Amino acid sequence: MSRVLDAAAVAGVLLLAACGDHSDPVPTYIVQPGSFARRVSGDGVLKAVNATPLSGPNDAPGPLKIAWIADDGTIVKKGDVVVRFDPSDFQRDLLGGQDDRAAAGNKITKSDALASTTAENLRRDAGQADVELAAAKRFHFDDAEAFSRYQRIESSIDQTLAADKKEHAESVLTVRHQLARADREILGIDEKKAGLKIRNAEQGLHALELRAPYDGILVLQRDWRGDVPRVGNTVWPGSPIGEIPDLHAMKAEVFVLEADAAGLAVGEKASVSLESNPLVRYPGSVTQVDKLARPRIRGVPVQYFGVTVSLDRTDPKVMKPGARVRAVLDVEDRKNVFSIPRQALFEKEGKKFVYRKRGGRFDAVPVVIATSSPGRVVIARGIVAGDVLAMRDPTASEQR
């Protein structure tokens, strides 16, 4: 948990005790220039500045399910398996693709055989019609003196019928050829789909292991709740799983309470201590502050800002990725300012003022606030050194 560290508050109480007028029923505070510091603290973990990421295989055709994963912080050698994925889905897809391809092949064979038989029948019909047409032409009765009108008409009809039968057979043969080709293309699409399913399954089966690229320590990726990848989790291609860090340059990623984060900015000084050795502090500076606050613990609505602190030096002997740390951030450090106890500041109708003593009375003086902490307030305008301020409302005793 973060807390505000107000070092000046203690000094203000001591100064009040020394300078207050004990004979006056209204306690007072003498204004003097001094220093004002506001510091906030946050908890977090160490991370490497540079690290080789480990992510879901980019050549995987779809999501992968973790079947086994090495423990966080495991020392690995180059080529060691750090994550093994479940092959069940790809094996099922492979068998399904093979069945689909076999079914599509059988349909193609059947369609080709049917088309060949139909084409042969149509060609036979066309040939028969051609023979009939030739016969009709050869025995065409057109001699009016030798044949009756009925015979001549019948001969003409036979010739026309034979020609139409031939034309019809040839047209149907062309149409059936086009239909057979369309059926073949449709079945070819099914065959290609089955082939693609098989290729994806085989590709997935070849991407079931994630190995360490070089020697180092495995640091698993934590989500915003602090959870690491576990057996049964689904991993998408390219999604982060962990990293193998360079231990020679470290940074701290800490969380600061939203209520304490006012004024946090890049460039502010900070110091970090390891939870295992809180007496040693490592100086650094703030290099990143999240734009939005978010919960840190599942089910707890308290909001935190994520802050990244770069360390001026790294001790690889004691600093390891994932080690818990506490950081103290110097949000403000003002010199030669008028810092008064918060009890000496009053507000009425939206206006802030102090009661300044003049002679034997207190006058209300409006002031402008520069900044504040839970115990102290820095006044930008309205008071000067040596002013004596009331620590409680003097008009309240007058009204009584």
Order of alpha helices (4+ residues) and beta strands (2+ residues): beta-alpha-beta-beta-beta-beta-beta-beta-alpha-alpha-beta-beta-beta-beta-beta-beta-beta-beta-beta-beta-beta-beta-beta-beta-beta-beta-beta-alpha
